[in-house]
Amino acid sequence: VTEKMAAIAQRTVSQAGVATKASRKEVVEVRAVAQPRQGSIAAAFTSSPVAVAARRSVVAKAAAVEAPSKPVTKSSQYELFTLTTWLLKEEMKGTIDGELATVISSVALACKQISSLVNRAGISNLTGVAGNQNVQGEDQKKLDVVSNEVFKNCLASCGRTGIIASEEEDQPVAVEETYSGNYIVVFDPLDGSSNIDAGISVGSIFGIYEPSEECPLDAMDDPQKMMEQCVMNVCQPGSRLKCAGYCLYSSSTVLVITIGNGVFGFTMDPLIGEFVLTHPNVRIPEAGKIYSFNEGNYALWDEGVRAYMDSLKDPSKWGGKPYSARYIGSLVGDFHRTLLYGGIYGYPGDKKNKNGKLRLLYECAPMSFIAEQAGGLGSTGSERVLDVNPEKVHQRVPLFIGSKKEVEYLESFTKKH
């Protein structure tokens, strides 16, 4: 028996290179020899070194036959995961429907056009003031007006948008019935446009709400009825957002988007004209040592915000190194840095502007939705931004947004006062 087991072991070792080709029948026969029955003469020799080696070799051979290795698939060096691919996969998973994917694609198209306009603003004579003021009394830049038209045209022509609300429009706009759909899109076409003449980062912000029956088609024929039913339909809290995002126009054009299952960043590849996934599942650090506030308004802030700011500058509280100040003056640019590096962005109310200067519907709510999906927070200083129910389209609220621990630390001062 010992000699037979030794022979089996030797044969198995010599055939190791072709073990995966052994038939299942051969494995069963080898196992029958290698595993002696209880009480047989061979059982006396099962503890010998040769027998142990034989059993181990046979087990390895059986495993190779019964569980062949999975083929290794190599990804091509030319493989690209674009925004279009991402939308198709999310639609296959049932996260979004085809209509919402179409609306998002239309927003991406608008961002591509605006990116080109921003890059050529100095050449195409698109810098400077247009000569008009928007509903908030702010001077409109030439690019403000053009960007607003680009957004409106892209969203109207996609056939899936019913109501459009823009920072540059006095009232929400109902899409012509021929092209209309149901989704509600709110947007700031060019945030930070006061920096455009200096070539500093600017961006677009948008939010998409799902269709609602509160604005029926027959209301489109009656302006008064449309304003009563459709405007209030637009004024929904951020917690109802189906999608939110922004596009940063800087050294590269970056589209950051969430559909309620994480945050994803896509960078524009000018060679192929597509947004390519570069930041999968973005997570904001829980804490950060950077704050982004316009400290020129320090004397106008209330006591709680001033006390908070003083604490950030006190080296004794932070191991000898106070927080660093970084302020661009563009919400998209400041928030994008905060999203990647951590910290806090804030635009508090002051004595001149009790509720700050940022609009709830198309700036604060979409950005807060993105922040929370990335693990951060968005707060007015007293409550969660996404819980605020807007009473009018251009309503303003204070905004503190960024890393979770940083926003909670800010609230420990503002709620106290």
C-alpha positions as CSV (number, residue, x, y, z in Angstrom):
1,V,0.0,0.0,0.0
2,T,2.8,2.4,0.9
3,E,4.6,1.7,-2.4
4,K,1.3,2.3,-4.3
5,M,0.7,5.7,-2.5
6,A,4.3,6.7,-3.2
7,A,3.8,5.9,-6.9
8,I,0.6,8.0,-7.0
9,A,2.4,11.0,-5.3
10,Q,5.3,10.7,-7.8
11,R,2.9,10.6,-10.8
12,T,0.8,13.6,-9.5
13,V,4.0,15.7,-9.0
14,S,5.2,14.9,-12.5
15,Q,1.8,15.8,-14.0
16,A,1.4,19.1,-12.1
17,G,1.7,21.2,-15.3
18,V,-1.3,19.5,-16.8
19,A,-3.4,18.9,-13.6
20,T,-6.2,21.1,-14.8
21,K,-6.9,18.8,-17.7
22,A,-7.5,15.7,-15.5
23,S,-11.0,14.4,-15.8
24,R,-13.4,14.3,-12.8
25,K,-13.4,10.5,-13.0
26,E,-9.7,10.3,-12.5
27,V,-9.9,12.6,-9.5
28,V,-12.6,10.3,-7.9
29,E,-10.4,7.2,-8.5
30,V,-7.3,8.9,-7.1
31,R,-9.3,10.0,-4.0
32,A,-10.4,6.4,-3.5
33,V,-6.8,5.3,-3.3
34,A,-5.6,8.3,-1.2
35,Q,-8.4,8.0,1.3
36,P,-8.3,4.4,2.8
37,R,-11.4,3.0,4.4
38,Q,-11.5,2.8,8.2
39,G,-10.2,-0.5,9.5
40,S,-8.3,-1.5,6.4
41,I,-4.6,-2.4,6.4
42,A,-3.8,0.8,4.6
43,A,-5.1,2.9,7.4
44,A,-2.0,1.9,9.4
45,F,0.1,3.7,7.0
46,T,-1.9,7.0,6.7
47,S,0.4,8.9,9.0
48,S,3.5,8.1,7.1
49,P,5.3,11.1,5.4
50,V,4.8,9.6,1.9
51,A,1.1,9.1,2.5
52,V,0.7,12.7,3.8
53,A,2.5,14.0,0.7
54,A,0.3,11.9,-1.6
55,R,-2.9,13.2,0.0
56,R,-1.9,16.8,-0.2
57,S,-1.0,16.5,-3.8
58,V,-4.2,14.7,-4.7
59,V,-6.3,17.4,-2.9
60,A,-4.5,20.1,-4.8
61,K,-5.1,18.3,-8.1
62,A,-8.8,17.8,-7.3
63,A,-9.2,21.5,-6.5
64,A,-7.6,22.5,-9.8
65,V,-10.0,20.4,-11.7
66,E,-13.2,21.2,-9.8
67,A,-12.6,25.0,-9.5
68,P,-10.8,26.2,-12.6
69,S,-9.4,29.8,-12.3
70,K,-11.5,32.6,-13.7
71,P,-10.2,34.2,-16.9
72,V,-8.6,37.6,-16.3
73,T,-10.1,40.4,-18.3
74,K,-7.7,43.2,-19.2
75,S,-9.2,46.6,-19.6
76,S,-8.1,48.4,-22.8
77,Q,-5.9,51.5,-22.4
78,Y,-8.3,53.3,-24.6
79,E,-11.4,52.6,-22.5
80,L,-13.2,55.7,-21.3
81,F,-16.0,56.0,-18.8
82,T,-17.9,59.1,-19.9
83,L,-20.9,60.9,-18.5
84,T,-23.1,59.2,-21.2
85,T,-21.8,55.8,-20.1
86,W,-22.5,56.6,-16.5
87,L,-26.0,57.8,-17.2
88,L,-26.8,54.6,-19.2
89,K,-25.5,52.4,-16.3
90,E,-27.6,54.3,-13.8
91,E,-30.6,54.0,-16.0
92,M,-30.0,50.2,-16.3
93,K,-29.9,50.0,-12.5
94,G,-33.2,51.9,-12.2
95,T,-31.7,54.8,-10.3
96,I,-32.9,57.3,-12.9
97,D,-35.3,57.1,-15.8
98,G,-34.6,57.9,-19.4
99,E,-36.3,61.3,-19.2
100,L,-34.1,62.5,-16.3
101,A,-31.0,61.2,-18.1
102,T,-32.0,63.3,-21.1
103,V,-32.4,66.4,-18.9
104,I,-28.9,65.8,-17.4
105,S,-27.4,65.4,-20.8
106,S,-28.9,68.7,-21.9
107,V,-27.4,70.4,-18.8
108,A,-24.0,68.9,-19.8
109,L,-24.4,70.2,-23.3
110,A,-25.1,73.7,-22.0
111,C,-22.0,73.5,-19.7
112,K,-19.9,72.6,-22.7
113,Q,-21.1,75.6,-24.6
114,I,-20.6,78.0,-21.7
115,S,-17.1,76.5,-21.1
116,S,-16.2,77.5,-24.7
117,L,-17.6,80.9,-24.2
118,V,-15.7,81.5,-21.0
119,N,-12.5,80.4,-22.5
120,R,-13.0,82.8,-25.5
121,A,-14.6,85.7,-23.5
122,G,-11.7,88.1,-24.0
123,I,-11.4,87.3,-27.7
124,S,-15.1,87.3,-28.5
125,N,-15.8,90.6,-26.7
126,L,-17.9,88.9,-24.1
127,T,-16.4,90.6,-21.1
128,G,-17.9,93.7,-19.4
129,V,-21.4,94.7,-18.4
130,A,-24.4,94.1,-20.6
131,G,-26.0,97.3,-19.4
132,N,-29.0,95.6,-17.6
133,Q,-29.8,94.6,-14.1
134,N,-31.4,91.3,-13.0
135,V,-34.3,91.0,-10.6
136,Q,-32.0,91.3,-7.6
137,G,-30.7,94.6,-8.8
138,E,-27.3,93.2,-9.8
139,D,-25.5,94.4,-13.0
140,Q,-25.6,91.7,-15.6
141,K,-22.4,90.8,-17.3
142,K,-22.6,90.0,-21.0
143,L,-21.8,86.4,-20.3
144,D,-24.6,86.2,-17.7
145,V,-27.1,87.0,-20.4
146,V,-25.5,84.7,-23.0
147,S,-25.2,81.8,-20.5
148,N,-28.8,82.1,-19.5
149,E,-29.9,81.9,-23.1
150,V,-27.7,78.8,-23.6
151,F,-29.2,77.0,-20.6
152,K,-32.8,77.9,-21.6
153,N,-32.3,76.7,-25.1
154,C,-30.7,73.4,-24.2
155,L,-33.3,72.6,-21.6
156,A,-36.3,73.7,-23.7
157,S,-35.2,71.7,-26.8
158,C,-34.6,68.4,-24.9
159,G,-38.4,68.0,-24.6
160,R,-38.3,66.8,-21.0
161,T,-38.4,70.1,-19.1
162,G,-41.7,71.8,-18.1
163,I,-40.6,74.8,-15.9
164,I,-37.3,76.6,-15.8
165,A,-36.3,79.0,-13.0
166,S,-33.1,81.0,-13.4
167,E,-31.3,83.7,-11.4
168,E,-31.4,85.9,-14.5
169,E,-35.2,85.6,-14.9
170,D,-37.8,87.6,-13.0
171,Q,-40.2,84.7,-12.9
172,P,-40.0,80.9,-13.7
173,V,-40.4,80.2,-17.4
174,A,-42.9,77.7,-18.8
175,V,-41.4,75.8,-21.7
176,E,-43.5,76.0,-24.9
177,E,-46.1,73.2,-24.9
178,T,-44.7,71.8,-28.2
179,Y,-41.4,71.0,-26.5
180,S,-42.4,70.7,-22.9
181,G,-41.9,67.8,-20.5
182,N,-42.4,67.6,-16.8
183,Y,-39.1,68.1,-15.0
184,I,-38.4,71.3,-13.2
185,V,-34.9,72.8,-13.5
186,V,-33.5,75.6,-11.4
187,F,-30.1,77.1,-12.2
188,D,-27.6,79.9,-11.8
189,P,-26.2,80.0,-15.4
190,L,-22.9,81.8,-14.4
191,D,-22.0,82.0,-10.7
192,G,-19.2,84.4,-9.9
193,S,-19.4,86.3,-13.1
194,S,-18.0,89.4,-11.4
195,N,-14.6,87.6,-11.7
196,I,-14.9,86.8,-15.4
197,D,-13.0,89.9,-16.6
198,A,-10.0,88.9,-14.4
199,G,-10.0,85.3,-15.7
200,I,-10.8,83.8,-12.2
201,S,-12.8,80.6,-11.8
202,V,-16.6,80.8,-12.4
203,G,-19.2,78.1,-12.7
204,S,-22.8,77.0,-13.2
205,I,-25.1,75.5,-10.6
206,F,-28.3,73.5,-11.2
207,G,-31.0,71.5,-9.5
208,I,-33.6,69.2,-10.9
209,Y,-37.0,68.4,-9.3
210,E,-39.3,65.6,-10.3
211,P,-42.6,66.3,-12.1
212,S,-45.6,67.4,-10.0
213,E,-49.3,67.5,-10.7
214,E,-49.7,70.9,-9.1
215,C,-48.9,72.6,-12.3
216,P,-51.4,71.2,-14.9
217,L,-51.0,72.0,-18.6
218,D,-54.2,74.0,-18.7
219,A,-52.6,76.5,-16.4
220,M,-50.2,77.5,-19.1
221,D,-52.9,79.4,-21.0
222,D,-53.7,81.6,-18.0
223,P,-50.7,83.7,-16.8
224,Q,-52.3,84.4,-13.4
225,K,-53.2,80.7,-12.9
226,M,-49.7,79.7,-14.0
227,M,-48.0,82.0,-11.5
228,E,-50.2,80.9,-8.6
229,Q,-49.8,77.1,-9.3
230,C,-46.5,76.8,-11.2
231,V,-44.4,79.2,-9.2
232,M,-45.3,77.5,-5.9
233,N,-44.6,74.2,-7.7
234,V,-41.0,75.5,-8.3
235,C,-40.6,76.5,-4.7
236,Q,-39.8,73.1,-3.2
237,P,-37.4,72.3,-0.4
238,G,-34.0,70.9,-1.3
239,S,-34.9,67.6,0.2
240,R,-37.1,66.9,-2.8
241,L,-34.2,67.3,-5.3
242,K,-33.8,64.4,-7.8
243,C,-30.4,65.7,-9.1
244,A,-28.1,68.6,-8.3
245,G,-24.7,69.6,-9.6
246,Y,-22.3,72.3,-10.7
247,C,-19.8,72.9,-13.5
248,L,-16.5,74.6,-12.7
249,Y,-14.8,76.6,-15.5
250,S,-11.2,76.9,-14.6
251,S,-7.9,75.3,-15.7
252,S,-10.1,72.4,-16.6
253,T,-13.9,72.1,-16.9
254,V,-15.3,69.9,-14.2
255,L,-18.9,68.7,-13.9
256,V,-19.8,67.5,-10.4
257,I,-23.2,65.7,-10.1
258,T,-25.3,63.7,-7.7
259,I,-28.5,61.8,-8.2
260,G,-28.9,60.8,-4.6
261,N,-26.5,57.9,-4.4
262,G,-23.1,59.6,-4.0
263,V,-21.2,62.4,-5.8
264,F,-19.3,62.0,-9.0
265,G,-16.9,64.3,-10.9
266,F,-16.4,64.4,-14.6
267,T,-13.6,66.4,-16.4
268,M,-14.0,67.7,-19.9
269,D,-11.6,66.1,-22.4
270,P,-11.3,68.7,-25.2
271,L,-9.8,66.2,-27.6
272,I,-13.0,64.1,-27.7
273,G,-15.5,66.7,-26.5
274,E,-16.8,64.4,-23.6
275,F,-17.0,64.6,-19.9
276,V,-14.8,61.7,-18.5
277,L,-15.2,60.2,-15.0
278,T,-12.3,61.4,-13.0
279,H,-13.7,61.6,-9.4
280,P,-15.7,58.5,-8.6
281,N,-17.7,58.6,-5.3
282,V,-16.3,61.9,-3.9
283,R,-16.2,62.0,-0.1
284,I,-15.5,65.3,1.7
285,P,-13.1,65.0,4.6
286,E,-14.9,65.1,8.0
287,A,-12.7,68.0,9.1
288,G,-10.4,70.6,7.5
289,K,-8.3,73.5,8.4
290,I,-9.4,75.9,5.7
291,Y,-12.2,78.5,6.0
292,S,-13.7,80.5,3.1
293,F,-15.5,83.7,4.3
294,N,-15.5,87.3,3.1
295,E,-13.9,88.8,6.2
296,G,-14.4,92.3,4.8
297,N,-17.9,92.0,6.3
298,Y,-16.6,91.0,9.8
299,A,-17.9,94.1,11.6
300,L,-21.4,93.6,10.1
301,W,-21.8,90.0,11.3
302,D,-23.7,89.0,14.4
303,E,-22.0,88.1,17.6
304,G,-22.1,84.3,17.1
305,V,-20.3,84.4,13.7
306,R,-17.7,86.8,14.9
307,A,-17.0,84.6,18.0
308,Y,-16.6,81.6,15.7
309,M,-14.2,83.4,13.4
310,D,-12.1,84.6,16.3
311,S,-11.8,81.0,17.6
312,L,-10.5,79.8,14.2
313,K,-7.7,82.4,14.4
314,D,-6.6,81.5,17.9
315,P,-3.5,79.4,17.7
316,S,-3.8,78.1,21.3
317,K,-7.0,76.2,20.3
318,W,-5.4,74.4,17.4
319,G,-2.0,73.2,18.5
320,G,-0.3,76.5,17.6
321,K,-1.5,76.6,14.0
322,P,-4.7,78.5,13.3
323,Y,-7.0,77.8,10.3
324,S,-6.0,79.1,6.8
325,A,-8.2,81.6,4.9
326,R,-9.0,80.9,1.2
327,Y,-11.6,83.0,-0.5
328,I,-12.1,83.3,-4.3
329,G,-15.5,85.1,-4.3
330,S,-17.0,82.4,-6.6
331,L,-19.3,79.9,-4.8
332,V,-18.5,77.1,-7.3
333,G,-14.8,77.6,-7.0
334,D,-14.7,77.9,-3.2
335,F,-17.1,75.0,-2.7
336,H,-15.1,72.7,-5.1
337,R,-12.0,73.2,-3.2
338,T,-13.8,72.6,0.1
339,L,-15.3,69.4,-1.3
340,L,-11.9,68.0,-2.2
341,Y,-9.8,69.3,0.7
342,G,-12.3,69.8,3.5
343,G,-13.0,72.8,5.6
344,I,-16.0,75.2,5.5
345,Y,-17.4,77.9,3.2
346,G,-19.7,80.5,4.6
347,Y,-21.8,83.5,3.6
348,P,-23.6,84.6,6.7
349,G,-26.2,87.3,7.0
350,D,-25.1,90.7,8.2
351,K,-26.6,94.1,9.1
352,K,-26.9,95.1,5.4
353,N,-28.2,91.7,4.1
354,K,-30.0,89.9,7.0
355,N,-30.3,86.7,5.0
356,G,-27.0,86.9,3.2
357,K,-26.7,87.2,-0.6
358,L,-27.0,83.6,-1.8
359,R,-30.3,82.3,-3.3
360,L,-31.8,79.2,-1.7
361,L,-33.5,77.6,-4.7
362,Y,-30.7,77.5,-7.2
363,E,-27.5,78.0,-5.2
364,C,-27.8,76.9,-1.5
365,A,-30.1,73.9,-1.9
366,P,-28.2,72.2,-4.8
367,M,-24.9,72.8,-3.1
368,S,-26.1,71.4,0.2
369,F,-27.6,68.3,-1.5
370,I,-24.1,67.7,-3.0
371,A,-22.4,68.3,0.3
372,E,-24.6,65.9,2.2
373,Q,-24.3,63.2,-0.5
374,A,-20.5,63.5,-0.1
375,G,-20.7,63.2,3.7
376,G,-20.8,66.9,4.6
377,L,-23.4,69.4,5.8
378,G,-25.2,72.5,4.6
379,S,-26.7,74.8,7.3
380,T,-28.2,78.3,7.6
381,G,-26.6,78.5,11.0
382,S,-29.9,77.5,12.7
383,E,-31.3,74.7,10.5
384,R,-30.5,72.3,7.7
385,V,-30.6,74.0,4.3
386,L,-32.5,71.1,2.7
387,D,-35.3,71.5,5.2
388,V,-36.0,75.2,4.3
389,N,-39.2,75.6,2.3
390,P,-38.8,78.5,-0.1
391,E,-41.6,81.1,-0.1
392,K,-40.4,82.8,-3.3
393,V,-38.2,82.0,-6.2
394,H,-35.3,84.4,-5.4
395,Q,-35.3,83.9,-1.6
396,R,-32.0,84.3,0.1
397,V,-30.6,82.4,3.1
398,P,-27.3,82.4,5.1
399,L,-25.1,79.5,4.0
400,F,-22.5,77.5,5.9
401,I,-21.4,74.4,4.0
402,G,-18.5,71.9,4.0
403,S,-17.0,69.2,6.3
404,K,-19.5,67.8,8.8
405,K,-17.4,68.6,11.9
406,E,-16.6,72.1,10.7
407,V,-20.3,73.0,10.1
408,E,-21.3,71.5,13.5
409,Y,-18.6,73.6,15.2
410,L,-20.0,76.7,13.5
411,E,-23.5,75.8,14.7
412,S,-22.3,75.5,18.3
413,F,-21.7,79.3,18.1
414,T,-24.6,80.5,16.0
415,K,-27.3,78.5,17.8
416,K,-25.9,79.7,21.2
417,H,-26.4,83.3,20.1
